[in-house]
Amino acid sequence: MLAAAAPLLGASRAGRRLLAASSVVYCAMLTAALATSQPADHGADTTTFLAAFPVMHLTWGAGFLVGLARPR
C-alpha cells in the first residue's frame, strides 16, 4: 500500500521522510530474513533470495489493490 501512495507522499517533506524510513526498515528486515534463513544451506542463491522478496511483496500488493477495484 505504501508503494501505491508513494507519488502522493513524495510531494511533502514529511512524506519523503516516511518513505525513506520505511525503505530503511524494509531493507533491515530483508537483511534479518537473509541472516536467519541461510538460503545457501538449502541450495538457494543469495541474490535470487534477495530479489524475490520485493517482487513477491509488490505483486501481492498489486493483486490486492486490483481485487479492491473489481466490482463484486
mmJSON file of the N, C-alpha and C atoms, coordinates in Angstrom:
{"data_MODEL":{"atom_site":{
"group_PDB":["ATOM","ATOM","ATOM","ATOM","ATOM","ATOM","ATOM","ATOM","ATOM","ATOM","ATOM","ATOM","ATOM","ATOM","ATOM","ATOM","ATOM","ATOM","ATOM","ATOM","ATOM","ATOM","ATOM","ATOM","ATOM","ATOM","ATOM","ATOM","ATOM","ATOM","ATOM","ATOM","ATOM","ATOM","ATOM","ATOM","ATOM","ATOM","ATOM","ATOM","ATOM","ATOM","ATOM","ATOM","ATOM","ATOM","ATOM","ATOM","ATOM","ATOM","ATOM","ATOM","ATOM","ATOM","ATOM","ATOM","ATOM","ATOM","ATOM","ATOM","ATOM","ATOM","ATOM","ATOM","ATOM","ATOM","ATOM","ATOM","ATOM","ATOM","ATOM","ATOM","ATOM","ATOM","ATOM","ATOM","ATOM","ATOM","ATOM","ATOM","ATOM","ATOM","ATOM","ATOM","ATOM","ATOM","ATOM","ATOM","ATOM","ATOM","ATOM","ATOM","ATOM","ATOM","ATOM","ATOM","ATOM","ATOM","ATOM","ATOM","ATOM","ATOM","ATOM","ATOM","ATOM","ATOM","ATOM","ATOM","ATOM","ATOM","ATOM","ATOM","ATOM","ATOM","ATOM","ATOM","ATOM","ATOM","ATOM","ATOM","ATOM","ATOM","ATOM","ATOM","ATOM","ATOM","ATOM","ATOM","ATOM","ATOM","ATOM","ATOM","ATOM","ATOM","ATOM","ATOM","ATOM","ATOM","ATOM","ATOM","ATOM","ATOM","ATOM","ATOM","ATOM","ATOM","ATOM","ATOM","ATOM","ATOM","ATOM","ATOM","ATOM","ATOM","ATOM","ATOM","ATOM","ATOM","ATOM","ATOM","ATOM","ATOM","ATOM","ATOM","ATOM","ATOM","ATOM","ATOM","ATOM","ATOM","ATOM","ATOM","ATOM","ATOM","ATOM","ATOM","ATOM","ATOM","ATOM","ATOM","ATOM","ATOM","ATOM","ATOM","ATOM","ATOM","ATOM","ATOM","ATOM","ATOM","ATOM","ATOM","ATOM","ATOM","ATOM","ATOM","ATOM","ATOM","ATOM","ATOM","ATOM","ATOM","ATOM","ATOM","ATOM","ATOM","ATOM","ATOM","ATOM","ATOM","ATOM","ATOM","ATOM","ATOM","ATOM","ATOM"],
"id":[1,2,3,4,5,6,7,8,9,10,11,12,13,14,15,16,17,18,19,20,21,22,23,24,25,26,27,28,29,30,31,32,33,34,35,36,37,38,39,40,41,42,43,44,45,46,47,48,49,50,51,52,53,54,55,56,57,58,59,60,61,62,63,64,65,66,67,68,69,70,71,72,73,74,75,76,77,78,79,80,81,82,83,84,85,86,87,88,89,90,91,92,93,94,95,96,97,98,99,100,101,102,103,104,105,106,107,108,109,110,111,112,113,114,115,116,117,118,119,120,121,122,123,124,125,126,127,128,129,130,131,132,133,134,135,136,137,138,139,140,141,142,143,144,145,146,147,148,149,150,151,152,153,154,155,156,157,158,159,160,161,162,163,164,165,166,167,168,169,170,171,172,173,174,175,176,177,178,179,180,181,182,183,184,185,186,187,188,189,190,191,192,193,194,195,196,197,198,199,200,201,202,203,204,205,206,207,208,209,210,211,212,213,214,215,216],
"type_symbol":["N","C","C","N","C","C","N","C","C","N","C","C","N","C","C","N","C","C","N","C","C","N","C","C","N","C","C","N","C","C","N","C","C","N","C","C","N","C","C","N","C","C","N","C","C","N","C","C","N","C","C","N","C","C","N","C","C","N","C","C","N","C","C","N","C","C","N","C","C","N","C","C","N","C","C","N","C","C","N","C","C","N","C","C","N","C","C","N","C","C","N","C","C","N","C","C","N","C","C","N","C","C","N","C","C","N","C","C","N","C","C","N","C","C","N","C","C","N","C","C","N","C","C","N","C","C","N","C","C","N","C","C","N","C","C","N","C","C","N","C","C","N","C","C","N","C","C","N","C","C","N","C","C","N","C","C","N","C","C","N","C","C","N","C","C","N","C","C","N","C","C","N","C","C","N","C","C","N","C","C","N","C","C","N","C","C","N","C","C","N","C","C","N","C","C","N","C","C","N","C","C","N","C","C","N","C","C","N","C","C","N","C","C","N","C","C"],
"label_atom_id":["N","CA","C","N","CA","C","N","CA","C","N","CA","C","N","CA","C","N","CA","C","N","CA","C","N","CA","C","N","CA","C","N","CA","C","N","CA","C","N","CA","C","N","CA","C","N","CA","C","N","CA","C","N","CA","C","N","CA","C","N","CA","C","N","CA","C","N","CA","C","N","CA","C","N","CA","C","N","CA","C","N","CA","C","N","CA","C","N","CA","C","N","CA","C","N","CA","C","N","CA","C","N","CA","C","N","CA","C","N","CA","C","N","CA","C","N","CA","C","N","CA","C","N","CA","C","N","CA","C","N","CA","C","N","CA","C","N","CA","C","N","CA","C","N","CA","C","N","CA","C","N","CA","C","N","CA","C","N","CA","C","N","CA","C","N","CA","C","N","CA","C","N","CA","C","N","CA","C","N","CA","C","N","CA","C","N","CA","C","N","CA","C","N","CA","C","N","CA","C","N","CA","C","N","CA","C","N","CA","C","N","CA","C","N","CA","C","N","CA","C","N","CA","C","N","CA","C","N","CA","C","N","CA","C","N","CA","C","N","CA","C","N","CA","C","N","CA","C","N","CA","C"],
"label_alt_id":[null,null,null,null,null,null,null,null,null,null,null,null,null,null,null,null,null,null,null,null,null,null,null,null,null,null,null,null,null,null,null,null,null,null,null,null,null,null,null,null,null,null,null,null,null,null,null,null,null,null,null,null,null,null,null,null,null,null,null,null,null,null,null,null,null,null,null,null,null,null,null,null,null,null,null,null,null,null,null,null,null,null,null,null,null,null,null,null,null,null,null,null,null,null,null,null,null,null,null,null,null,null,null,null,null,null,null,null,null,null,null,null,null,null,null,null,null,null,null,null,null,null,null,null,null,null,null,null,null,null,null,null,null,null,null,null,null,null,null,null,null,null,null,null,null,null,null,null,null,null,null,null,null,null,null,null,null,null,null,null,null,null,null,null,null,null,null,null,null,null,null,null,null,null,null,null,null,null,null,null,null,null,null,null,null,null,null,null,null,null,null,null,null,null,null,null,null,null,null,null,null,null,null,null,null,null,null,null,null,null,null,null,null,null,null,null],
"label_comp_id":["MET","MET","MET","LEU","LEU","LEU","ALA","ALA","ALA","ALA","ALA","ALA","ALA","ALA","ALA","ALA","ALA","ALA","PRO","PRO","PRO","LEU","LEU","LEU","LEU","LEU","LEU","GLY","GLY","GLY","ALA","ALA","ALA","SER","SER","SER","ARG","ARG","ARG","ALA","ALA","ALA","GLY","GLY","GLY","ARG","ARG","ARG","ARG","ARG","ARG","LEU","LEU","LEU","LEU","LEU","LEU","ALA","ALA","ALA","ALA","ALA","ALA","SER","SER","SER","SER","SER","SER","VAL","VAL","VAL","VAL","VAL","VAL","TYR","TYR","TYR","CYS","CYS","CYS","ALA","ALA","ALA","MET","MET","MET","LEU","LEU","LEU","THR","THR","THR","ALA","ALA","ALA","ALA","ALA","ALA","LEU","LEU","LEU","ALA","ALA","ALA","THR","THR","THR","SER","SER","SER","GLN","GLN","GLN","PRO","PRO","PRO","ALA","ALA","ALA","ASP","ASP","ASP","HIS","HIS","HIS","GLY","GLY","GLY","ALA","ALA","ALA","ASP","ASP","ASP","THR","THR","THR","THR","THR","THR","THR","THR","THR","PHE","PHE","PHE","LEU","LEU","LEU","ALA","ALA","ALA","ALA","ALA","ALA","PHE","PHE","PHE","PRO","PRO","PRO","VAL","VAL","VAL","MET","MET","MET","HIS","HIS","HIS","LEU","LEU","LEU","THR","THR","THR","TRP","TRP","TRP","GLY","GLY","GLY","ALA","ALA","ALA","GLY","GLY","GLY","PHE","PHE","PHE","LEU","LEU","LEU","VAL","VAL","VAL","GLY","GLY","GLY","LEU","LEU","LEU","ALA","ALA","ALA","ARG","ARG","ARG","PRO","PRO","PRO","ARG","ARG","ARG"],
"label_asym_id":["A","A","A","A","A","A","A","A","A","A","A","A","A","A","A","A","A","A","A","A","A","A","A","A","A","A","A","A","A","A","A","A","A","A","A","A","A","A","A","A","A","A","A","A","A","A","A","A","A","A","A","A","A","A","A","A","A","A","A","A","A","A","A","A","A","A","A","A","A","A","A","A","A","A","A","A","A","A","A","A","A","A","A","A","A","A","A","A","A","A","A","A","A","A","A","A","A","A","A","A","A","A","A","A","A","A","A","A","A","A","A","A","A","A","A","A","A","A","A","A","A","A","A","A","A","A","A","A","A","A","A","A","A","A","A","A","A","A","A","A","A","A","A","A","A","A","A","A","A","A","A","A","A","A","A","A","A","A","A","A","A","A","A","A","A","A","A","A","A","A","A","A","A","A","A","A","A","A","A","A","A","A","A","A","A","A","A","A","A","A","A","A","A","A","A","A","A","A","A","A","A","A","A","A","A","A","A","A","A","A","A","A","A","A","A","A"],
"label_entity_id":["1","1","1","1","1","1","1","1","1","1","1","1","1","1","1","1","1","1","1","1","1","1","1","1","1","1","1","1","1","1","1","1","1","1","1","1","1","1","1","1","1","1","1","1","1","1","1","1","1","1","1","1","1","1","1","1","1","1","1","1","1","1","1","1","1","1","1","1","1","1","1","1","1","1","1","1","1","1","1","1","1","1","1","1","1","1","1","1","1","1","1","1","1","1","1","1","1","1","1","1","1","1","1","1","1","1","1","1","1","1","1","1","1","1","1","1","1","1","1","1","1","1","1","1","1","1","1","1","1","1","1","1","1","1","1","1","1","1","1","1","1","1","1","1","1","1","1","1","1","1","1","1","1","1","1","1","1","1","1","1","1","1","1","1","1","1","1","1","1","1","1","1","1","1","1","1","1","1","1","1","1","1","1","1","1","1","1","1","1","1","1","1","1","1","1","1","1","1","1","1","1","1","1","1","1","1","1","1","1","1","1","1","1","1","1","1"],
"label_seq_id":[1,1,1,2,2,2,3,3,3,4,4,4,5,5,5,6,6,6,7,7,7,8,8,8,9,9,9,10,10,10,11,11,11,12,12,12,13,13,13,14,14,14,15,15,15,16,16,16,17,17,17,18,18,18,19,19,19,20,20,20,21,21,21,22,22,22,23,23,23,24,24,24,25,25,25,26,26,26,27,27,27,28,28,28,29,29,29,30,30,30,31,31,31,32,32,32,33,33,33,34,34,34,35,35,35,36,36,36,37,37,37,38,38,38,39,39,39,40,40,40,41,41,41,42,42,42,43,43,43,44,44,44,45,45,45,46,46,46,47,47,47,48,48,48,49,49,49,50,50,50,51,51,51,52,52,52,53,53,53,54,54,54,55,55,55,56,56,56,57,57,57,58,58,58,59,59,59,60,60,60,61,61,61,62,62,62,63,63,63,64,64,64,65,65,65,66,66,66,67,67,67,68,68,68,69,69,69,70,70,70,71,71,71,72,72,72],
"pdbx_PDB_ins_code":[null,null,null,null,null,null,null,null,null,null,null,null,null,null,null,null,null,null,null,null,null,null,null,null,null,null,null,null,null,null,null,null,null,null,null,null,null,null,null,null,null,null,null,null,null,null,null,null,null,null,null,null,null,null,null,null,null,null,null,null,null,null,null,null,null,null,null,null,null,null,null,null,null,null,null,null,null,null,null,null,null,null,null,null,null,null,null,null,null,null,null,null,null,null,null,null,null,null,null,null,null,null,null,null,null,null,null,null,null,null,null,null,null,null,null,null,null,null,null,null,null,null,null,null,null,null,null,null,null,null,null,null,null,null,null,null,null,null,null,null,null,null,null,null,null,null,null,null,null,null,null,null,null,null,null,null,null,null,null,null,null,null,null,null,null,null,null,null,null,null,null,null,null,null,null,null,null,null,null,null,null,null,null,null,null,null,null,null,null,null,null,null,null,null,null,null,null,null,null,null,null,null,null,null,null,null,null,null,null,null,null,null,null,null,null,null],
"Cartn_x":[0.824,0.0,0.87,2.012,2.896,3.42,3.707,4.199,3.143,1.883,0.811,0.668,0.962,0.836,2.119,3.181,4.477,4.425,3.739,3.705,3.089,2.071,1.454,2.347,2.964,3.831,5.085,5.54,6.744,6.568,5.341,5.08,5.385,5.458,5.715,6.998,7.566,8.807,8.574,7.473,7.157,6.911,6.27,6.028,7.317,8.252,9.554,10.312,10.191,10.833,10.206,8.894,8.21,8.638,8.74,9.201,10.626,11.5,12.882,12.96,12.216,12.237,11.68,10.611,10.041,10.981,11.72,12.7,13.835,14.29,15.348,14.863,13.659,13.104,12.926,12.443,12.258,13.609,14.63,15.962,16.524,16.282,16.745,16.038,14.747,14.005,14.438,14.745,15.232,16.594,17.443,18.746,18.583,17.651,17.404,16.856,15.981,15.445,16.553,17.453,18.576,19.486,19.723,20.619,20.021,18.711,18.095,17.752,17.487,17.06,18.209,19.355,20.532,20.175,19.815,19.395,20.48,21.739,22.824,22.82,22.335,22.258,21.243,20.333,19.281,19.475,20.653,20.956,20.393,19.946,19.394,20.472,20.315,21.24,20.833,21.788,21.501,20.914,21.439,20.934,19.486,19.159,17.785,16.865,17.329,16.556,16.254,17.279,17.094,16.181,16.223,15.37,13.93,13.734,12.391,11.461,11.967,11.105,10.438,11.174,10.48,9.505,9.886,8.992,7.72,7.879,6.743,5.811,6.377,5.545,4.851,5.55,4.931,3.801,4.0,2.95,1.754,1.995,0.874,0.1,0.827,0.177,-0.621,-0.064,-0.779,-2.041,-1.94,-3.107,-4.178,-3.77,-4.713,-5.447,-4.702,-5.319,-6.252,-5.861,-6.729,-8.001,-7.86,-9.018,-9.977,-9.443,-10.298,-11.051,-10.421,-11.019,-12.076,-12.048,-13.001,-14.386,-15.413,-16.766,-17.082,-17.878,-18.19,-19.471],
"Cartn_y":[-1.187,0.0,1.253,1.179,2.331,2.665,1.646,1.896,2.601,2.264,2.915,4.38,4.683,6.053,6.86,6.24,6.904,8.205,8.264,9.545,10.682,10.364,11.394,11.767,10.754,11.007,11.788,11.563,12.242,13.737,14.205,15.627,16.46,15.841,16.611,16.122,16.987,16.641,15.502,15.565,14.513,13.193,13.244,12.038,11.408,12.245,11.72,11.08,11.661,11.061,9.712,9.624,8.361,7.307,7.686,6.754,6.288,7.208,6.846,5.92,6.241,5.413,4.02,3.95,2.632,1.819,2.474,1.768,1.203,1.98,1.512,0.328,0.413,-0.682,-1.932,-1.773,-2.925,-3.584,-2.79,-3.351,-4.058,-3.493,-4.138,-5.468,-5.507,-6.761,-7.788,-7.34,-8.232,-8.807,-7.986,-8.454,-9.466,-9.203,-10.137,-11.461,-11.396,-12.628,-13.43,-12.731,-13.406,-14.059,-13.375,-13.911,-15.113,-15.096,-16.193,-17.397,-17.18,-18.311,-19.076,-18.429,-19.091,-19.813,-19.084,-19.737,-20.62,-20.306,-21.118,-22.528,-22.678,-24.003,-24.904,-24.292,-25.043,-25.071,-24.669,-24.685,-23.507,-22.477,-21.302,-20.238,-19.442,-18.349,-17.127,-16.488,-15.342,-14.184,-13.929,-12.827,-13.065,-14.288,-14.618,-14.46,-14.887,-14.749,-13.28,-12.422,-11.001,-10.338,-10.791,-10.213,-10.702,-11.9,-12.485,-11.767,-11.315,-10.7,-9.416,-8.446,-7.248,-7.562,-8.459,-8.83,-9.46,-10.36,-11.029,-10.017,-9.098,-8.138,-7.162,-6.714,-5.789,-6.454,-7.699,-8.369,-8.719,-9.146,-9.412,-8.132,-7.045,-5.764,-5.287,-5.447,-5.051,-5.894,-7.182,-8.053,-7.662,-7.273,-6.821,-5.571,-4.613,-3.368,-3.614,-4.496,-4.84,-5.516,-6.373,-7.034,-6.04,-5.01,-3.982,-3.186,-2.995,-2.188,-2.936,-4.245,-5.029,-5.013,-4.841,-4.943,-6.402,-6.564,-7.925,-8.41],
"Cartn_z":[0.0,0.0,0.0,0.645,0.698,-0.69,-1.494,-2.85,-3.69,-3.488,-4.237,-3.825,-2.591,-2.092,-2.259,-2.749,-2.857,-3.653,-4.794,-5.512,-4.692,-3.916,-3.086,-1.906,-1.306,-0.16,-0.562,-1.793,-2.262,-2.443,-2.404,-2.606,-1.366,-0.209,1.009,1.679,2.47,3.175,4.179,4.902,5.871,5.154,4.004,3.226,2.725,2.279,1.836,2.993,4.166,5.346,5.684,5.57,5.815,4.8,3.536,2.505,2.769,3.154,3.449,4.658,5.698,6.904,6.621,5.852,5.551,4.666,3.794,2.961,3.811,4.766,5.658,6.485,7.012,7.806,6.952,5.714,4.825,4.529,4.249,3.989,5.224,6.397,7.628,7.843,7.586,7.744,6.7,5.498,4.455,4.844,5.422,5.894,7.024,7.938,9.033,8.504,7.514,6.928,6.253,5.595,4.942,5.971,7.076,8.102,8.813,9.014,9.767,8.907,7.633,6.801,6.168,5.994,5.407,4.108,3.037,1.793,1.186,1.401,0.841,1.431,2.66,3.281,2.587,1.834,1.154,-0.358,-0.808,-2.228,-2.995,-2.306,-2.972,-3.141,-4.156,-4.43,-3.604,-2.957,-2.097,-2.894,-4.076,-4.905,-5.303,-5.674,-6.042,-4.838,-3.681,-2.447,-2.167,-2.297,-2.028,-3.056,-4.286,-5.328,-5.223,-4.721,-4.686,-3.708,-2.587,-1.578,-2.062,-2.624,-3.117,-4.253,-5.151,-6.248,-5.689,-4.726,-4.124,-3.44,-2.671,-1.96,-2.914,-3.948,-4.904,-5.686,-6.101,-6.868,-5.987,-4.763,-3.85,-3.571,-3.344,-3.091,-4.292,-5.486,-6.7,-6.869,-6.615,-6.705,-5.702,-4.521,-3.5,-3.963,-4.507,-4.973,-6.152,-7.065,-8.193,-7.683,-6.691,-6.104,-5.459,-4.869,-4.268,-5.331,-6.476,-7.529,-8.344,-8.322,-9.104,-8.452,-9.287,-8.726,-8.363,-7.356,-6.903,-7.49],
"occupancy":[1.0,1.0,1.0,1.0,1.0,1.0,1.0,1.0,1.0,1.0,1.0,1.0,1.0,1.0,1.0,1.0,1.0,1.0,1.0,1.0,1.0,1.0,1.0,1.0,1.0,1.0,1.0,1.0,1.0,1.0,1.0,1.0,1.0,1.0,1.0,1.0,1.0,1.0,1.0,1.0,1.0,1.0,1.0,1.0,1.0,1.0,1.0,1.0,1.0,1.0,1.0,1.0,1.0,1.0,1.0,1.0,1.0,1.0,1.0,1.0,1.0,1.0,1.0,1.0,1.0,1.0,1.0,1.0,1.0,1.0,1.0,1.0,1.0,1.0,1.0,1.0,1.0,1.0,1.0,1.0,1.0,1.0,1.0,1.0,1.0,1.0,1.0,1.0,1.0,1.0,1.0,1.0,1.0,1.0,1.0,1.0,1.0,1.0,1.0,1.0,1.0,1.0,1.0,1.0,1.0,1.0,1.0,1.0,1.0,1.0,1.0,1.0,1.0,1.0,1.0,1.0,1.0,1.0,1.0,1.0,1.0,1.0,1.0,1.0,1.0,1.0,1.0,1.0,1.0,1.0,1.0,1.0,1.0,1.0,1.0,1.0,1.0,1.0,1.0,1.0,1.0,1.0,1.0,1.0,1.0,1.0,1.0,1.0,1.0,1.0,1.0,1.0,1.0,1.0,1.0,1.0,1.0,1.0,1.0,1.0,1.0,1.0,1.0,1.0,1.0,1.0,1.0,1.0,1.0,1.0,1.0,1.0,1.0,1.0,1.0,1.0,1.0,1.0,1.0,1.0,1.0,1.0,1.0,1.0,1.0,1.0,1.0,1.0,1.0,1.0,1.0,1.0,1.0,1.0,1.0,1.0,1.0,1.0,1.0,1.0,1.0,1.0,1.0,1.0,1.0,1.0,1.0,1.0,1.0,1.0,1.0,1.0,1.0,1.0,1.0,1.0],
"B_iso_or_equiv":[0.0,0.0,0.0,0.0,0.0,0.0,0.0,0.0,0.0,0.0,0.0,0.0,0.0,0.0,0.0,0.0,0.0,0.0,0.0,0.0,0.0,0.0,0.0,0.0,0.0,0.0,0.0,0.0,0.0,0.0,0.0,0.0,0.0,0.0,0.0,0.0,0.0,0.0,0.0,0.0,0.0,0.0,0.0,0.0,0.0,0.0,0.0,0.0,0.0,0.0,0.0,0.0,0.0,0.0,0.0,0.0,0.0,0.0,0.0,0.0,0.0,0.0,0.0,0.0,0.0,0.0,0.0,0.0,0.0,0.0,0.0,0.0,0.0,0.0,0.0,0.0,0.0,0.0,0.0,0.0,0.0,0.0,0.0,0.0,0.0,0.0,0.0,0.0,0.0,0.0,0.0,0.0,0.0,0.0,0.0,0.0,0.0,0.0,0.0,0.0,0.0,0.0,0.0,0.0,0.0,0.0,0.0,0.0,0.0,0.0,0.0,0.0,0.0,0.0,0.0,0.0,0.0,0.0,0.0,0.0,0.0,0.0,0.0,0.0,0.0,0.0,0.0,0.0,0.0,0.0,0.0,0.0,0.0,0.0,0.0,0.0,0.0,0.0,0.0,0.0,0.0,0.0,0.0,0.0,0.0,0.0,0.0,0.0,0.0,0.0,0.0,0.0,0.0,0.0,0.0,0.0,0.0,0.0,0.0,0.0,0.0,0.0,0.0,0.0,0.0,0.0,0.0,0.0,0.0,0.0,0.0,0.0,0.0,0.0,0.0,0.0,0.0,0.0,0.0,0.0,0.0,0.0,0.0,0.0,0.0,0.0,0.0,0.0,0.0,0.0,0.0,0.0,0.0,0.0,0.0,0.0,0.0,0.0,0.0,0.0,0.0,0.0,0.0,0.0,0.0,0.0,0.0,0.0,0.0,0.0,0.0,0.0,0.0,0.0,0.0,0.0],
"pdbx_formal_charge":[null,null,null,null,null,null,null,null,null,null,null,null,null,null,null,null,null,null,null,null,null,null,null,null,null,null,null,null,null,null,null,null,null,null,null,null,null,null,null,null,null,null,null,null,null,null,null,null,null,null,null,null,null,null,null,null,null,null,null,null,null,null,null,null,null,null,null,null,null,null,null,null,null,null,null,null,null,null,null,null,null,null,null,null,null,null,null,null,null,null,null,null,null,null,null,null,null,null,null,null,null,null,null,null,null,null,null,null,null,null,null,null,null,null,null,null,null,null,null,null,null,null,null,null,null,null,null,null,null,null,null,null,null,null,null,null,null,null,null,null,null,null,null,null,null,null,null,null,null,null,null,null,null,null,null,null,null,null,null,null,null,null,null,null,null,null,null,null,null,null,null,null,null,null,null,null,null,null,null,null,null,null,null,null,null,null,null,null,null,null,null,null,null,null,null,null,null,null,null,null,null,null,null,null,null,null,null,null,null,null,null,null,null,null,null,null],
"auth_seq_id":[1,1,1,2,2,2,3,3,3,4,4,4,5,5,5,6,6,6,7,7,7,8,8,8,9,9,9,10,10,10,11,11,11,12,12,12,13,13,13,14,14,14,15,15,15,16,16,16,17,17,17,18,18,18,19,19,19,20,20,20,21,21,21,22,22,22,23,23,23,24,24,24,25,25,25,26,26,26,27,27,27,28,28,28,29,29,29,30,30,30,31,31,31,32,32,32,33,33,33,34,34,34,35,35,35,36,36,36,37,37,37,38,38,38,39,39,39,40,40,40,41,41,41,42,42,42,43,43,43,44,44,44,45,45,45,46,46,46,47,47,47,48,48,48,49,49,49,50,50,50,51,51,51,52,52,52,53,53,53,54,54,54,55,55,55,56,56,56,57,57,57,58,58,58,59,59,59,60,60,60,61,61,61,62,62,62,63,63,63,64,64,64,65,65,65,66,66,66,67,67,67,68,68,68,69,69,69,70,70,70,71,71,71,72,72,72],
"auth_comp_id":["MET","MET","MET","LEU","LEU","LEU","ALA","ALA","ALA","ALA","ALA","ALA","ALA","ALA","ALA","ALA","ALA","ALA","PRO","PRO","PRO","LEU","LEU","LEU","LEU","LEU","LEU","GLY","GLY","GLY","ALA","ALA","ALA","SER","SER","SER","ARG","ARG","ARG","ALA","ALA","ALA","GLY","GLY","GLY","ARG","ARG","ARG","ARG","ARG","ARG","LEU","LEU","LEU","LEU","LEU","LEU","ALA","ALA","ALA","ALA","ALA","ALA","SER","SER","SER","SER","SER","SER","VAL","VAL","VAL","VAL","VAL","VAL","TYR","TYR","TYR","CYS","CYS","CYS","ALA","ALA","ALA","MET","MET","MET","LEU","LEU","LEU","THR","THR","THR","ALA","ALA","ALA","ALA","ALA","ALA","LEU","LEU","LEU","ALA","ALA","ALA","THR","THR","THR","SER","SER","SER","GLN","GLN","GLN","PRO","PRO","PRO","ALA","ALA","ALA","ASP","ASP","ASP","HIS","HIS","HIS","GLY","GLY","GLY","ALA","ALA","ALA","ASP","ASP","ASP","THR","THR","THR","THR","THR","THR","THR","THR","THR","PHE","PHE","PHE","LEU","LEU","LEU","ALA","ALA","ALA","ALA","ALA","ALA","PHE","PHE","PHE","PRO","PRO","PRO","VAL","VAL","VAL","MET","MET","MET","HIS","HIS","HIS","LEU","LEU","LEU","THR","THR","THR","TRP","TRP","TRP","GLY","GLY","GLY","ALA","ALA","ALA","GLY","GLY","GLY","PHE","PHE","PHE","LEU","LEU","LEU","VAL","VAL","VAL","GLY","GLY","GLY","LEU","LEU","LEU","ALA","ALA","ALA","ARG","ARG","ARG","PRO","PRO","PRO","ARG","ARG","ARG"],
"auth_asym_id":["A","A","A","A","A","A","A","A","A","A","A","A","A","A","A","A","A","A","A","A","A","A","A","A","A","A","A","A","A","A","A","A","A","A","A","A","A","A","A","A","A","A","A","A","A","A","A","A","A","A","A","A","A","A","A","A","A","A","A","A","A","A","A","A","A","A","A","A","A","A","A","A","A","A","A","A","A","A","A","A","A","A","A","A","A","A","A","A","A","A","A","A","A","A","A","A","A","A","A","A","A","A","A","A","A","A","A","A","A","A","A","A","A","A","A","A","A","A","A","A","A","A","A","A","A","A","A","A","A","A","A","A","A","A","A","A","A","A","A","A","A","A","A","A","A","A","A","A","A","A","A","A","A","A","A","A","A","A","A","A","A","A","A","A","A","A","A","A","A","A","A","A","A","A","A","A","A","A","A","A","A","A","A","A","A","A","A","A","A","A","A","A","A","A","A","A","A","A","A","A","A","A","A","A","A","A","A","A","A","A","A","A","A","A","A","A"],
"auth_atom_id":["N","CA","C","N","CA","C","N","CA","C","N","CA","C","N","CA","C","N","CA","C","N","CA","C","N","CA","C","N","CA","C","N","CA","C","N","CA","C","N","CA","C","N","CA","C","N","CA","C","N","CA","C","N","CA","C","N","CA","C","N","CA","C","N","CA","C","N","CA","C","N","CA","C","N","CA","C","N","CA","C","N","CA","C","N","CA","C","N","CA","C","N","CA","C","N","CA","C","N","CA","C","N","CA","C","N","CA","C","N","CA","C","N","CA","C","N","CA","C","N","CA","C","N","CA","C","N","CA","C","N","CA","C","N","CA","C","N","CA","C","N","CA","C","N","CA","C","N","CA","C","N","CA","C","N","CA","C","N","CA","C","N","CA","C","N","CA","C","N","CA","C","N","CA","C","N","CA","C","N","CA","C","N","CA","C","N","CA","C","N","CA","C","N","CA","C","N","CA","C","N","CA","C","N","CA","C","N","CA","C","N","CA","C","N","CA","C","N","CA","C","N","CA","C","N","CA","C","N","CA","C","N","CA","C","N","CA","C","N","CA","C","N","CA","C","N","CA","C","N","CA","C"],
"pdbx_PDB_model_num":[1,1,1,1,1,1,1,1,1,1,1,1,1,1,1,1,1,1,1,1,1,1,1,1,1,1,1,1,1,1,1,1,1,1,1,1,1,1,1,1,1,1,1,1,1,1,1,1,1,1,1,1,1,1,1,1,1,1,1,1,1,1,1,1,1,1,1,1,1,1,1,1,1,1,1,1,1,1,1,1,1,1,1,1,1,1,1,1,1,1,1,1,1,1,1,1,1,1,1,1,1,1,1,1,1,1,1,1,1,1,1,1,1,1,1,1,1,1,1,1,1,1,1,1,1,1,1,1,1,1,1,1,1,1,1,1,1,1,1,1,1,1,1,1,1,1,1,1,1,1,1,1,1,1,1,1,1,1,1,1,1,1,1,1,1,1,1,1,1,1,1,1,1,1,1,1,1,1,1,1,1,1,1,1,1,1,1,1,1,1,1,1,1,1,1,1,1,1,1,1,1,1,1,1,1,1,1,1,1,1,1,1,1,1,1,1]
}}}
